Amino acid sequence: MACWMSCGRPGRICGWCVRRCGLGSRLVMLLLCRNSGWSLWRVSRNLRSLIGRGSRLSLDTMTSSGTSSDQILGIQEPRIGTWPDGDEAIGQVAVRWFRDFGLTYFPWQNFTQTKMLRGGVRGAKWSAPTVCIVCTRQQGKSWVLVGRMLFGLFQLPWERTIIFTAHLFATAREIFRDVLGIIDSHPELKSRVKRVTTGAGHEGIELKDGSRIRFLARSKDSARGWQADLIVCDEAYAMTADEVAALRPTTTQSVNPQFIYASSAGMDSSDVLRSLREKGIEGSPGLAYFEWSAEDDAQNDDLDAIRQANPSLGYSNQTLDDVLTDLQDLAEDRYRRERLGIWSPIAAENAVPAGAWESCRDREWPESVQLSRVAIGVDVPPDRSSATVAVAGVREGESGVSVELFQQAEGTDWVAPVLRELLDARGRVPVLVDGSSAAAALETDFRAHRVRAQFLSTRVYAQACGAFFDAVVNGRLKHRGQRDLDRAVGVAGQSMKGAGLWVWKRPDTTHNIAPLCASTLAVHGCLNRRDSGQKSSGKRRAVVL
């Protein structure tokens, strides 16, 4: 077998040769393996002629290309899919541009590109500033991301800085090589490059006009201090709230930002991805969500389930036999997640005994309560859809701690101003935040409003969770029976952190335990205050809430 494309090098076909030829498509690789180099060239020319006629791209375009009538084909539309309305002009241009540079996508990849690139015409914003793509492994998610980044880098003038992140550095480096391989294979792209950085952990490409793309492994400090217009997060099943908090603020100054998540099915610890999925199912505004997966109760060898979870089946060199081989070789839970796209379940495990919590309820909670040793707790759920502020303190003449939700509302912009107003009215009060939670991203807002907050380490926060639990089961805590706090306590489980420590854990994305987390922080602040109460002008005073 020889490659007769632009590199002109005879020899066995390998990944290096494909990149050198600029053939980033698995469809072309399949034809190359099955036919001669001449047949491949003929098919490639036919595709270019299709583009030249200006035909409208749809799921029907290319459905039969490279496939035979007796092949089993993956289903091209996502089983779960929601996306905002919008003009698809940019998406249509993008798909044709991809083809011109050898990225001949499968129908499901074209479908995803056009839907996530809705809007952006004549100064308008993207219809979906947030995108999430969930699909089984080895289907071609990465090539969707590669094409999107190349189009933004070379064709969208407002996307000056692009950041690609992955859970593992090896993944980020591999995507960097794929992007660079396509650029090197096309002189019209390569001529626009000013600098390529290849140092370990510093991979990047900069154009002569100043546009650039960086490839990073994620951490809680990734991209801090950067400003970006497009953020692409691969392996999103492993994303944490800390990592989202580090990346999200980088797009605040962009005129038209987009944040893209891509992943295989979530695991029991995939809180960030589960939150996005729940929003996608609900059809949340501003989110384009695409998920190729089988139903949770699907049989392992069900053909329709396999086709629904593997959209590239029959379009690439992936066959039904490959899937069934994995069924024999993989453990059942891994097969269902990796091949059928079925999410790992989360077992409900209520940490706080219902009877103990109910016994702590103060049914005669007064309209106004005088508290000393007051502290404030703030928490934000992973999806950042809302925020909760809780207050705890000691009532006059009592030794136990009283806690209540002070304010809970959608969004997070209101938190810092409310805290500033509260501190101005009540004097110095400690404000506590879990430093590994989504609320940590409020640090900039706190500074702007002169709110001094204590950001607890994971270890200290785990100790706070244990202290809250002890206060409940030992009857040393009082609450007023607020619905949102009751619900949070009723569903929260435990996530072990080692050395006997644990923190509160959500059972799934449908439940918000931020009221419990904020209350835990407030109680911890109250129990650990160095002074005995609030101080103002050197005189102690109680706080009335």
C-alpha positions in Angstrom: 0.0 0.0 0.0 1.4 3.4 -0.9 0.4 7.0 -0.2 0.0 8.9 -3.5 -1.2 12.1 -1.9 0.7 15.4 -1.5 3.7 14.0 0.3 4.5 11.7 -2.6 6.2 9.2 -0.3 5.5 5.5 -1.1 5.3 3.3 2.0 3.0 1.9 4.6 0.2 4.1 5.8 0.7 5.4 9.3 -0.4 8.3 11.5 2.7 10.2 10.5 1.9 9.9 6.8 -1.7 10.8 7.3 -0.7 14.0 9.1 1.9 14.8 6.6 -0.7 14.4 3.9 -3.2 16.6 5.8 -5.8 13.8 5.9 -7.2 14.3 9.4 -10.3 12.3 8.6 -10.9 8.8 9.6 -13.2 8.4 6.5 -10.2 9.1 4.2 -8.0 6.7 6.3 -10.7 4.0 5.8 -10.7 4.4 2.1 -7.0 4.5 2.0 -6.8 1.1 3.7 -9.4 -0.5 1.5 -8.6 1.0 -1.9 -5.6 2.1 -3.9 -4.1 5.6 -3.7 -5.8 6.4 -7.0 -9.2 5.5 -5.6 -8.6 7.7 -2.6 -7.6 10.6 -4.8 -10.7 10.1 -7.0 -13.0 10.2 -3.9 -11.2 13.2 -2.5 -11.8 15.1 -5.8 -15.5 14.1 -5.8 -15.8 15.6 -2.3 -14.2 18.8 -3.4 -16.5 19.0 -6.4 -19.5 18.6 -4.0 -18.2 21.6 -2.0 -17.7 23.6 -5.1 -21.3 23.2 -6.0 -22.2 25.0 -2.8 -24.5 22.2 -1.7 -26.1 22.7 1.7 -24.6 20.5 4.4 -26.9 18.3 6.4 -27.0 14.9 8.0 -27.8 13.4 4.6 -24.6 14.7 3.1 -21.9 12.0 2.8 -24.1 9.4 4.6 -23.2 6.8 2.0 -19.6 8.0 1.4 -17.1 5.2 2.1 -19.8 2.8 3.2 -21.5 -0.1 1.6 -25.2 -0.9 1.7 -24.8 -3.9 4.0 -22.7 -2.1 6.6 -24.1 -1.4 10.1 -24.0 2.4 10.6 -24.0 4.4 13.8 -26.9 6.7 14.4 -25.9 10.3 13.5 -28.2 12.3 15.7 -27.6 12.5 19.5 -30.0 10.6 21.8 -30.0 13.6 24.1 -29.6 16.9 22.2 -30.6 20.5 22.9 -29.3 23.6 21.3 -30.5 27.2 21.0 -31.9 28.6 17.7 -29.6 30.7 15.5 -28.2 31.4 12.1 -26.0 28.5 10.9 -24.1 30.5 8.2 -20.8 30.4 10.1 -21.2 26.7 10.8 -21.8 25.9 7.2 -18.7 27.9 6.2 -16.7 26.2 8.8 -17.5 22.7 7.6 -16.6 23.6 4.0 -13.4 25.2 5.3 -12.6 22.0 7.2 -13.0 19.9 4.1 -10.7 22.2 2.1 -8.0 21.3 4.6 -8.5 17.6 4.7 -10.9 17.4 7.7 -13.6 15.4 6.0 -16.0 14.9 8.8 -18.7 12.2 9.3 -22.3 13.4 9.3 -22.6 13.5 13.1 -19.4 15.7 13.3 -20.8 18.1 10.7 -24.0 18.2 12.6 -22.3 19.1 15.8 -20.1 21.8 14.3 -23.0 23.6 12.6 -25.2 23.5 15.7 -22.5 24.7 18.1 -21.5 27.5 15.7 -24.9 29.0 15.4 -25.0 32.8 15.8 -21.9 35.0 15.6 -23.1 36.7 12.4 -22.9 40.5 12.0 -21.6 41.1 15.5 -24.1 38.8 17.2 -23.0 36.5 20.1 -22.8 32.8 19.8 -26.3 31.3 20.4 -24.5 28.7 22.6 -21.7 30.3 24.6 -21.4 26.9 26.4 -21.1 23.6 24.5 -20.9 20.0 25.8 -20.2 17.0 23.6 -20.5 13.5 25.3 -19.7 10.5 23.2 -18.1 7.1 23.6 -14.3 6.8 23.0 -12.7 6.6 19.6 -15.6 8.2 17.8 -13.8 11.3 16.7 -14.6 13.9 19.4 -11.1 15.2 19.3 -11.3 15.9 15.6 -14.4 18.0 16.2 -12.3 20.0 18.7 -9.3 20.2 16.4 -11.4 21.6 13.5 -13.2 24.1 15.8 -9.9 25.5 17.2 -8.3 25.7 13.7 -11.3 27.6 12.4 -11.2 30.0 15.3 -7.5 30.6 15.0 -7.4 31.2 11.3 -10.9 32.4 10.4 -12.6 34.2 13.3 -10.9 37.6 14.0 -12.4 37.9 17.5 -10.9 34.7 18.7 -7.4 36.0 19.5 -6.6 33.5 22.3 -7.6 29.9 22.4 -6.8 27.6 25.3 -7.1 23.8 25.0 -7.0 21.8 28.2 -7.1 18.1 29.1 -7.0 16.1 32.2 -3.7 14.5 31.2 -0.8 16.3 29.7 -0.2 13.5 27.2 -3.7 14.2 25.7 -3.0 17.9 25.4 0.4 17.2 23.7 -1.2 14.8 21.2 -3.9 17.3 20.2 -1.1 19.9 19.8 0.7 17.6 17.4 -2.5 17.0 15.4 -3.2 20.7 15.1 0.5 21.4 14.2 0.5 18.5 11.7 -2.4 20.0 9.7 -0.9 23.5 9.7 2.5 22.2 8.5 0.8 20.3 5.7 -0.8 23.4 4.2 1.5 26.2 3.1 -1.3 28.8 3.2 -1.7 28.1 6.9 1.9 27.6 7.8 2.9 30.9 6.2 0.7 32.7 8.8 2.6 31.2 11.7 5.0 33.3 13.6 6.2 31.0 16.4 5.7 27.4 17.6 6.6 26.6 21.2 7.3 22.9 21.9 8.7 22.9 25.4 7.1 20.4 27.7 4.0 22.0 29.3 4.4 25.1 27.1 3.1 23.9 23.8 1.6 26.7 21.7 1.2 28.3 18.3 1.2 32.0 17.6 0.3 33.6 14.3 1.8 36.8 12.8 -1.3 38.7 13.6 -0.9 37.9 17.3 -3.6 35.2 17.5 -2.5 32.2 19.5 -3.5 28.8 20.9 -2.1 27.2 24.1 -2.3 23.5 25.1 -2.4 22.8 28.9 -3.0 20.1 31.4 -5.7 21.2 33.8 -5.1 22.2 37.4 -6.8 24.5 39.9 -4.4 27.2 38.7 -4.6 26.6 35.0 -4.7 29.8 32.9 -5.0 32.1 35.9 -4.0 35.6 34.7 -4.9 34.8 31.1 -7.6 36.2 28.9 -9.2 33.9 26.4 -11.9 33.9 23.7 -12.3 30.1 23.3 -11.8 27.5 26.0 -11.8 23.8 25.0 -11.9 21.2 27.7 -11.3 17.6 26.7 -11.7 14.7 29.2 -14.4 16.7 31.0 -15.5 13.7 33.0 -12.5 14.5 35.3 -13.1 18.2 35.6 -13.4 19.6 39.1 -15.0 22.8 40.4 -11.5 24.2 41.1 -10.5 23.7 37.5 -13.7 25.4 36.2 -13.2 28.2 38.6 -9.7 28.7 37.2 -10.8 28.7 33.6 -14.2 30.4 33.5 -13.1 33.9 34.5 -10.6 34.0 31.6 -13.4 34.7 29.1 -15.1 37.6 30.9 -13.4 40.2 28.7 -14.0 38.5 25.4 -16.5 40.1 23.0 -17.9 36.7 22.0 -16.6 33.8 24.1 -17.3 30.1 23.9 -16.6 27.4 26.4 -16.6 23.8 25.0 -16.6 20.6 27.1 -16.0 17.2 25.5 -16.0 13.8 27.3 -17.0 10.2 27.4 -19.8 9.3 29.8 -19.5 10.5 33.3 -18.3 8.6 36.3 -19.7 8.8 39.9 -17.3 11.7 40.6 -18.1 13.7 37.5 -20.0 16.5 39.3 -19.2 19.2 36.8 -20.2 17.1 33.8 -23.3 15.8 35.5 -24.4 19.4 36.1 -24.0 20.2 32.4 -25.9 17.1 31.5 -28.8 18.0 33.7 -28.9 21.5 32.2 -28.7 20.0 28.7 -31.7 17.7 29.4 -33.7 20.7 30.6 -32.7 22.8 27.5 -30.9 25.5 29.5 -30.6 28.7 27.5 -27.1 29.3 26.1 -26.1 25.7 26.2 -25.7 23.3 23.3 -25.7 19.7 24.6 -25.0 16.6 22.5 -24.9 13.1 23.9 -24.6 9.9 22.0 -25.4 7.1 24.4 -27.7 4.1 25.0 -30.6 4.0 27.4 -29.6 3.1 31.0 -31.5 -0.2 30.8 -30.2 -1.2 27.4 -28.9 -4.8 26.9 -25.2 -5.0 26.3 -25.6 -6.6 22.8 -28.6 -4.6 21.7 -27.8 -3.5 18.1 -29.8 -0.3 18.3 -28.1 0.7 21.6 -24.7 0.1 20.1 -25.5 2.2 17.0 -26.9 5.0 19.1 -23.8 5.1 21.3 -21.2 4.8 18.5 -22.0 7.3 15.7 -18.8 6.6 13.8 -19.6 2.9 13.5 -19.4 1.9 9.8 -18.0 5.3 8.8 -14.6 4.7 10.2 -12.6 1.4 10.4 -14.6 0.6 13.5 -17.0 -2.3 13.0 -19.6 -4.2 15.0 -17.2 -7.0 15.6 -14.8 -4.5 17.4 -17.6 -3.6 19.8 -18.6 -7.2 20.5 -15.0 -8.0 21.1 -14.9 -5.4 23.8 -18.1 -6.9 25.2 -16.1 -10.1 25.7 -12.9 -8.5 27.0 -14.0 -5.7 29.2 -15.7 -5.8 32.6 -19.4 -5.1 32.3 -19.4 -1.7 34.0 -16.5 -0.5 31.8 -18.1 -1.9 28.6 -21.4 -0.1 29.4 -19.6 3.2 30.0 -16.9 3.0 27.4 -18.9 1.4 24.6 -22.6 2.2 25.3 -22.0 5.6 26.9 -24.0 4.8 30.0 -23.1 6.9 32.9 -21.9 5.4 36.2 -24.6 5.5 38.8 -24.3 7.3 42.1 -25.7 5.5 45.1 -27.6 7.7 47.5 -26.1 7.6 51.0 -27.5 10.1 53.4 -24.8 11.1 55.8 -27.0 12.9 58.4 -29.6 10.8 60.3 -33.0 12.2 59.6 -34.2 11.9 63.1 -31.2 13.7 64.5 -31.7 16.6 62.1 -35.3 16.9 62.9 -34.6 16.9 66.6 -32.4 19.9 66.1 -35.2 22.0 64.6 -36.3 24.9 66.8 -40.1 25.1 66.2 -40.2 28.4 68.3 -37.5 30.2 66.4 -38.0 33.9 67.2 -38.5 36.6 64.7 -35.2 38.2 65.7 -32.3 36.4 67.2 -29.4 38.0 69.1 -26.2 36.2 68.3 -22.6 36.4 69.4 -19.6 34.7 67.8 -21.2 35.3 64.4 -19.7 33.8 61.2 -20.8 33.7 57.6 -20.5 30.8 55.2 -20.7 31.1 51.4 -21.1 28.3 48.9 -21.8 27.9 45.1 -22.8 24.6 43.4 -20.5 23.3 40.6 -22.8 24.6 37.8 -22.6 28.2 39.3 -26.3 28.6 38.8 -26.9 30.1 42.3 -25.2 30.9 45.6 -26.1 30.6 49.2 -25.1 32.7 52.2 -25.6 31.2 55.7 -25.1 32.7 59.2 -24.3 31.0 62.4 -23.8 32.2 65.9 -24.5 31.5 69.6 -27.6 32.8 71.2 -27.4 34.7 74.4 -27.4 32.4 77.4 -26.9 29.3 75.3 -23.8 27.2 74.4 -25.0 25.5 71.2 -24.8 27.0 67.7 -27.8 28.3 65.8 -27.6 28.4 62.0 -29.9 29.7 59.3 -29.8 30.6 55.6 -29.4 34.3 55.2 -29.9 34.6 51.5 -30.1 32.3 48.5 -30.6 33.4 44.9 -29.7 32.7 41.3 -26.4 33.7 39.9 -23.3 34.8 41.9 -22.9 38.5 41.1 -25.0 39.5 44.1 -22.9 37.7 46.7 -20.0 40.2 47.2 -22.3 43.3 47.4 -24.6 41.6 49.9 -21.7 40.6 52.1 -20.3 44.1 51.9 -23.6 45.5 53.0 -23.9 42.9 55.8 -20.4 43.7 57.1 -21.0 47.4 57.0 -24.1 47.0 59.1 -22.8 44.3 61.5 -19.1 45.0 61.9 -16.3 42.5 61.5 -17.6 39.1 60.8 -15.5 36.2 59.4 -16.6 35.0 56.0 -15.6 31.4 55.1 -15.4 29.7 51.7 -14.4 26.2 50.8 -11.2 26.9 48.8 -11.8 23.8 46.5 -15.4 24.7 45.7 -16.9 26.8 42.9 -17.3 29.6 45.3 -13.5 30.1 45.3 -14.0 31.9 42.0 -15.6 34.8 43.9 -12.3 35.8 45.3 -11.9 38.6 42.7 -15.4 40.0 43.5 -14.6 39.8 47.2 -11.5 41.9 46.7 -13.4 44.5 44.6 -15.9 44.9 47.5 -13.3 44.8 50.3 -14.7 41.5 51.7 -12.0 39.5 53.5 -12.8 35.8 53.2 -11.0 32.8 54.6 -10.6 30.1 51.9 -10.4 26.8 53.7 -8.1 23.9 52.6 -9.7 20.6 51.8 -8.4 19.2 55.1 -9.9 22.0 57.2 -13.2 21.9 55.3 -13.4 18.2 56.0 -12.9 18.9 59.6 -15.7 21.4 59.4 -18.0 18.8 57.9 -17.2 16.4 60.7 -17.8 19.1 63.4 -21.2 19.9 61.8 -22.2 16.3 61.9 -21.1 15.9 65.5 -23.1 19.0 66.5 -26.2 17.6 64.9 -26.1 14.0 66.3 -25.1 15.4 69.8 -27.9 17.9 69.8 -25.6 21.0 70.0 -27.1 22.7 66.9 -30.3 24.5 66.2 -32.0 25.4 62.9 -35.3 26.8 61.9 -36.4 24.2 59.5 -35.8 26.0 56.2 -36.9 24.0 53.2 -33.7 24.2 51.1 -31.4 23.4 54.0 -33.6 20.5 55.0 -33.5 19.1 51.4 -29.7 19.5 51.2 -29.2 17.6 54.5 -31.6 14.9 53.4 -29.7 14.0 50.3 -26.0 14.7 51.1 -23.7 11.8 51.3 -20.0 11.5 52.3 -17.0 11.7 50.0 -13.9 10.2 51.7 -10.7 12.2 51.6 -8.4 9.9 53.5 -7.2 9.7 57.0 -10.8 9.3 58.2 -11.8 12.7 56.8 -14.7 13.3 54.5 -16.7 16.1 52.9 -20.4 16.5 51.9 -21.2 14.8 48.5 -24.1 15.4 46.2 -26.0 12.3 45.0 -26.4 13.7 41.5 -26.8 17.0 39.6 -30.5 17.3 40.4 -29.7 18.2 44.0 -28.2 21.3 45.4 -26.4 20.9 48.7 -24.9 24.4 48.7 -27.2 25.4 51.6 -25.7 22.6 53.7 -22.1 23.5 52.7 -22.6 27.2 53.5 -24.2 26.3 56.8 -21.2 24.0 57.6 -18.8 26.8 56.9 -20.7 29.3 59.0 -20.8 26.8 62.0 -17.1 26.2 61.6 -16.4 29.9 61.7 -18.6 30.3 64.8 -16.9 27.4 66.7 -13.4 28.6 65.9 -13.7 32.4 66.4 -10.8 33.7 68.4 -12.8 36.5 69.9 -16.0 36.1 71.9 -18.2 38.2 69.8 -18.6 41.1 67.5 -16.5 44.2 68.2 -17.1 47.8 67.2 -15.2 50.8 68.5 -13.6 48.5 71.2 -17.0 47.5 72.6 -18.6 44.1 72.3 -22.0 43.9 70.8 -24.4 41.1 69.7 -25.7 40.8 66.2 -29.4 40.8 65.6 -30.5 38.8 62.5 
